[in-house]
């Protein structure tokens, strides 16, 4: 009896601290578990991808970013066509099943050792496509299942499940790689994707049982759960072209990726100059991932919900741009390994903990086709366009003799423009949410 009372008190305390309503605990657990499995699957592979990128030559990275963009341009219409034909309960398992099959192909290539150089380049491009697709589809599902108000309370905690998986993934790679070898790590990654498919089914079942939030919502929810999204293979592009709001989100993502690519290439150059041993570089990348994900997890649990509820989406969208302005100023002044590592960790942790959940909330006020197709187009093609643009801009600036310091200082006004756009998009989201709530 006492244990039951104590357990109920603990549950009430947790609900009060994190503002979790009674019917949301199960969904939160499945959503966090789902994101844990996805990011654990990806972070098992990420240190391998980064080392393969350096082994292929830092000069070749812009070509790999361009190859990733080309792969995205092929993948997006295929996803659009699939989404037009399958309901969400079948769409997500189909996407993850496709990537599991890809892992089986790479497993065979790495185990045989054939075409090692080209296999490494293909793997770099594939992982760069894989991580964007699986996470984009995950957040599309989240903004489809949860309301905007629920998202402000729950998305930080759900993202925390992803950060826990992102901690487990590098730890698995660091401990298991010497024992299992590279090829068998791919099988570990595939196993976590299978677990993610199971979480999709349970979360979809929970969503189907929820009471309607408006008078017409019950029929709409049942129909949307059963029916395909519809539209054409390139419907996401049309959605972005027609909507200034979605175009603003796309612009925010482009600026984020251009600046991320600048920092990534500066990191690659500084690390390659400072550390000659491939094993030591891989260990550094894994250690950075662990630091980022530990800081992200703490921020998602302790800060994200409070910041989104108290200061709103605009402040959350401005956080990482403000860090980026400060970071590039520091890197321009002191272009050292310690500075680039600290900048990268702070920027990525701030993005995962605060800014990324806020960016996903921008899609909570748009229609279902935009949530899946336009969002997927922005998260993949637009994202990789920014990568390719950033890669070639960096190469061009380097070709005219600019070093790390000059490029970093040149990135500062771009980061300031990103900051202004983030504040503007957050305010527009707030207006659209109020109009949506008034209409209901």
C-alpha positions in Angstrom: 0.0 0.0 0.0 2.7 2.4 1.0 4.8 1.6 -2.1 1.7 2.3 -4.3 1.2 5.6 -2.6 4.9 6.5 -3.0 4.8 5.5 -6.6 1.8 7.7 -7.3 3.5 10.6 -5.5 6.5 10.2 -7.7 4.4 10.1 -10.8 2.6 13.3 -9.7 5.9 15.0 -9.1 7.2 14.0 -12.6 4.0 15.2 -14.2 4.2 18.5 -12.3 7.9 19.0 -13.2 7.6 18.2 -16.9 3.9 19.1 -17.4 3.1 15.6 -18.7 -0.6 14.9 -18.7 -2.0 11.5 -17.6 -2.8 10.1 -21.1 0.6 11.2 -22.6 3.0 9.0 -20.6 2.7 5.9 -22.8 3.1 8.0 -26.0 6.0 9.9 -24.6 7.8 6.6 -23.7 7.2 5.1 -27.2 8.2 8.3 -29.0 11.4 8.7 -26.9 12.2 5.0 -27.4 11.6 5.3 -31.1 14.0 8.3 -31.3 16.5 6.4 -29.1 16.6 3.5 -31.6 17.0 5.8 -34.6 19.9 7.9 -33.3 21.6 4.9 -31.8 21.5 3.3 -35.2 22.9 6.4 -36.9 25.6 7.1 -34.3 27.0 3.6 -34.5 27.9 4.6 -38.1 28.8 8.3 -37.8 32.5 7.9 -36.6 33.1 5.5 -39.5 31.6 8.1 -41.9 33.8 10.9 -40.6 37.0 8.9 -40.8 36.2 7.7 -44.3 35.6 11.4 -45.3 39.2 12.3 -44.2 40.8 9.2 -45.7 39.2 10.2 -49.0 41.0 13.6 -48.8 39.7 16.8 -47.3 39.9 18.3 -50.8 37.3 15.8 -52.0 34.7 16.6 -49.4 32.9 19.2 -51.6 32.5 16.4 -54.2 31.1 14.1 -51.6 28.6 16.8 -50.5 27.6 17.2 -54.1 27.2 13.5 -54.5 25.0 13.5 -51.5 22.8 16.2 -53.0 22.5 14.2 -56.2 21.4 11.1 -54.2 18.8 13.3 -52.4 17.4 14.5 -55.7 16.8 10.9 -56.6 15.5 9.8 -53.2 12.9 12.6 -52.6 10.6 11.9 -55.6 10.7 8.2 -54.6 9.6 9.1 -51.1 6.9 11.4 -52.4 5.6 8.6 -54.6 5.6 6.2 -51.7 3.9 8.7 -49.4 1.2 9.2 -52.1 0.3 5.5 -51.9 0.8 4.4 -48.3 -0.9 5.4 -45.0 1.5 6.5 -42.3 1.3 3.2 -40.5 2.9 1.5 -43.5 4.9 4.4 -44.8 7.4 4.6 -42.0 8.2 0.9 -41.8 8.7 0.9 -45.6 11.3 3.7 -45.3 13.2 2.0 -42.5 13.0 -1.4 -44.2 14.6 0.1 -47.3 17.5 1.4 -45.3 17.9 -1.9 -43.5 18.3 -3.5 -47.0 20.9 -0.9 -47.9 22.9 -1.8 -44.7 22.8 -5.5 -45.8 24.4 -4.5 -49.1 27.2 -2.5 -47.4 27.7 -5.4 -45.0 28.5 -7.6 -47.9 30.8 -5.1 -49.5 32.8 -4.4 -46.4 33.0 -8.1 -45.5 34.4 -8.9 -48.9 36.8 -6.0 -49.0 36.1 -5.4 -52.7 36.3 -1.8 -54.1 37.3 -0.4 -50.7 37.9 3.1 -51.9 34.6 3.5 -53.8 32.7 1.6 -51.1 34.0 4.1 -48.6 32.9 7.1 -50.7 29.5 5.5 -51.3 29.1 4.8 -47.6 29.9 8.5 -46.8 27.2 9.6 -49.2 24.7 7.0 -48.0 25.1 7.8 -44.3 24.6 11.5 -45.2 21.3 10.6 -46.9 20.2 8.1 -44.3 20.6 10.3 -41.2 18.5 13.1 -42.8 15.7 10.8 -44.1 15.1 8.8 -41.0 15.1 11.8 -38.7 12.9 13.9 -41.0 10.3 11.1 -41.2 10.5 10.7 -37.4 9.7 14.4 -36.8 7.0 14.4 -39.5 5.3 11.6 -37.5 5.7 13.5 -34.3 4.1 16.7 -35.6 1.3 14.6 -37.1 0.6 12.7 -33.8 1.0 15.5 -31.3 -0.5 19.0 -31.3 1.5 22.2 -31.2 0.8 22.7 -27.5 1.8 19.1 -26.7 4.9 19.6 -28.8 6.1 22.5 -26.6 5.8 20.3 -23.5 6.9 17.0 -24.9 9.3 17.5 -27.8 12.3 18.4 -25.6 11.8 15.1 -23.7 11.3 13.1 -26.9 14.5 14.7 -28.2 16.1 13.5 -25.0 15.4 9.9 -26.0 17.3 10.6 -29.2 20.2 12.0 -27.3 20.3 9.0 -25.1 20.5 6.9 -28.3 23.2 9.2 -29.6 25.2 8.6 -26.5 24.8 4.8 -26.7 25.7 4.7 -30.4 29.3 6.1 -30.2 29.8 4.1 -27.0 28.9 0.9 -28.8 31.2 1.9 -31.7 34.1 2.6 -29.4 33.8 -0.6 -27.4 32.5 -3.0 -30.1 34.6 -1.9 -33.2 37.8 -3.7 -32.1 35.9 -6.9 -31.3 33.2 -7.0 -34.0 34.9 -5.1 -36.9 33.3 -2.6 -39.2 31.0 -4.9 -41.1 29.3 -6.3 -38.0 28.6 -2.7 -36.7 26.3 -2.3 -39.7 24.3 -5.3 -38.4 24.0 -3.6 -35.0 22.7 -0.5 -36.7 20.1 -2.5 -38.6 18.9 -4.1 -35.4 18.1 -0.8 -33.9 16.2 0.2 -37.0 14.1 -2.9 -36.6 13.3 -1.9 -33.0 12.3 1.6 -34.3 9.7 0.0 -36.6 8.1 -1.7 -33.6 7.9 1.6 -31.8 6.1 3.2 -34.8 3.4 0.6 -34.6 2.8 1.1 -30.9 2.8 4.9 -31.2 0.4 4.8 -34.2 -2.0 2.6 -32.2 -1.9 5.1 -29.3 -2.7 8.0 -31.7 -5.7 6.1 -33.1 -7.2 5.8 -29.6 -7.0 9.4 -28.6 -10.1 11.5 -28.2 -10.6 14.4 -30.7 -9.4 17.9 -29.8 -12.2 19.5 -31.9 -15.6 18.4 -33.1 -14.5 17.3 -36.5 -11.1 16.0 -35.5 -12.1 12.4 -34.8 -13.3 11.7 -38.3 -10.3 13.5 -39.7 -7.8 11.6 -37.6 -9.3 8.2 -38.4 -9.3 9.0 -42.1 -5.7 10.3 -42.1 -4.5 7.3 -40.2 -6.0 4.9 -42.8 -5.5 6.8 -46.1 -2.3 7.7 -48.0 -1.3 11.4 -48.0 -1.9 11.6 -51.7 -0.5 14.2 -54.1 2.4 13.8 -56.6 6.0 12.8 -56.2 7.2 16.4 -56.2 4.3 17.8 -54.2 6.6 18.9 -51.4 8.4 21.2 -53.8 5.1 22.8 -54.9 4.1 23.3 -51.2 7.3 25.2 -50.5 7.0 27.3 -53.7 3.4 28.3 -52.8 4.0 29.2 -49.2 6.1 32.1 -47.9 6.1 30.4 -44.5 7.5 27.2 -45.7 10.0 29.1 -47.9 11.1 30.9 -44.7 11.7 27.6 -43.0 13.7 26.5 -46.1 15.8 29.7 -45.9 16.5 29.0 -42.2 17.7 25.5 -43.0 19.9 26.7 -45.9 21.7 29.2 -43.6 22.1 26.5 -40.9 23.6 24.0 -43.3 25.9 26.5 -45.1 27.4 27.6 -41.8 27.5 24.0 -40.5 29.5 22.9 -43.6 31.9 25.8 -43.2 32.5 24.7 -39.6 32.8 21.0 -40.6 35.4 21.7 -43.3 37.3 24.0 -40.9 37.2 21.2 -38.4 38.5 18.7 -41.0 41.3 21.0 -42.0 42.4 21.8 -38.4 42.1 18.2 -37.2 44.0 16.8 -40.2 46.8 19.3 -39.5 46.9 18.7 -35.8 46.5 14.8 -35.7 48.1 12.5 -38.2 47.0 9.2 -36.9 43.6 7.9 -38.3 42.8 6.0 -35.1 43.4 9.1 -33.0 41.1 11.2 -35.3 38.3 8.6 -35.1 38.7 8.6 -31.3 38.5 12.4 -31.2 35.3 12.4 -33.3 33.7 9.7 -31.1 34.6 11.7 -28.0 33.1 14.9 -29.5 29.9 13.0 -30.3 29.8 11.7 -26.7 30.3 15.2 -25.3 27.7 16.7 -27.6 25.1 14.1 -26.8 25.6 14.2 -23.1 25.2 18.0 -23.1 22.2 17.7 -25.4 20.5 15.2 -23.1 20.9 17.4 -20.1 19.6 20.4 -22.0 16.6 18.5 -23.4 15.6 17.3 -19.9 16.3 20.5 -18.0 16.0 23.4 -20.4 14.1 22.7 -23.6 10.6 22.6 -22.2 11.0 25.5 -19.9 12.5 27.7 -22.7 9.9 26.8 -25.2 7.0 27.4 -22.8 8.4 30.6 -21.2 10.2 32.3 -24.0 8.6 30.8 -27.1 9.8 29.4 -30.4 11.4 32.6 -31.6 13.9 32.6 -28.7 14.7 28.9 -29.2 15.3 29.4 -32.9 17.7 32.3 -32.1 19.9 30.4 -29.7 22.2 28.5 -32.0 22.5 31.4 -34.5 23.7 33.6 -31.6 26.2 30.9 -30.5 27.3 30.7 -34.1 28.1 34.4 -34.3 30.2 34.1 -31.1 31.8 30.9 -32.3 33.0 32.2 -35.7 34.3 35.3 -34.0 36.4 33.1 -31.6 37.6 30.8 -34.4 38.6 33.8 -36.5 40.7 35.1 -33.6 42.1 31.8 -32.4 42.0 29.1 -35.2 43.1 26.2 -33.0 42.0 22.6 -32.4 40.7 23.5 -28.9 38.5 26.3 -30.2 37.0 24.4 -33.1 36.2 21.4 -30.8 34.6 23.6 -28.2 32.6 25.6 -30.9 31.4 22.4 -32.6 30.3 20.8 -29.3 28.5 23.9 -28.1 26.8 24.5 -31.4 25.6 21.0 -32.0 24.4 20.5 -28.4 22.4 23.7 -28.5 20.9 22.7 -31.8 19.9 19.2 -30.6 18.6 20.4 -27.2 16.8 23.6 -28.0 16.8 24.8 -31.6 15.9 21.5 -33.4 12.7 20.8 -31.4 11.7 24.5 -32.0 12.3 24.1 -35.7 10.1 21.0 -35.8 7.4 22.9 -34.1 7.2 25.2 -37.1 5.5 22.4 -39.0 2.8 21.8 -36.3 0.7 24.6 -37.8 0.7 23.4 -41.5 -1.3 20.8 -43.3 -0.6 17.1 -43.4 0.9 17.1 -46.9 3.3 19.8 -45.9 4.2 17.9 -42.7 5.4 14.9 -44.6 6.3 16.0 -48.2 7.3 19.6 -47.9 9.1 18.9 -44.6 10.9 15.9 -46.2 12.0 18.1 -49.2 13.3 20.8 -46.8 15.0 18.4 -44.5 16.7 16.5 -47.3 17.1 18.3 -50.7 17.2 21.8 -49.2 19.5 20.7 -46.4 21.9 19.1 -48.8 21.7 22.0 -51.2 23.1 24.1 -48.3 25.8 21.5 -47.7 26.9 21.6 -51.4 26.7 25.4 -51.5 28.7 25.7 -48.3 31.3 23.1 -49.6 31.9 24.9 -52.9 31.9 28.4 -51.3 34.5 27.2 -48.8 36.6 25.6 -51.6 36.3 28.9 -53.6 37.4 31.0 -50.7 40.3 28.7 -50.0 41.4 28.9 -53.7 41.8 32.6 -53.5 44.1 32.3 -50.5 41.7 32.8 -47.6 42.6 30.8 -44.5 40.6 29.5 -41.6 40.6 32.9 -39.7 39.4 34.9 -42.7 36.7 32.5 -43.7 35.4 32.3 -40.1 35.2 36.1 -39.8 33.4 36.2 -43.2 30.8 33.8 -41.8 29.8 36.1 -39.0 27.4 38.4 -40.9 25.8 35.3 -42.5 25.2 34.0 -39.0 23.7 37.3 -38.0 21.3 37.1 -40.9 20.3 33.6 -39.8 19.7 34.9 -36.3 17.3 37.6 -37.6 15.4 35.1 -39.8 15.0 32.7 -36.8 13.4 35.4 -34.7 11.1 36.3 -37.6 10.0 32.7 -38.2 9.3 32.2 -34.5 7.0 35.2 -34.4 5.2 34.1 -37.5 4.7 30.6 -36.1 3.1 32.2 -33.0 0.7 34.2 -35.1 -0.3 31.1 -37.2 -0.8 29.0 -34.0 -3.2 31.7 -32.5 -5.2 31.8 -35.8 -5.4 28.0 -35.8 -6.6 27.8 -32.3 -9.2 30.5 -32.8 -10.5 28.7 -35.9 -11.0 25.5 -33.8 
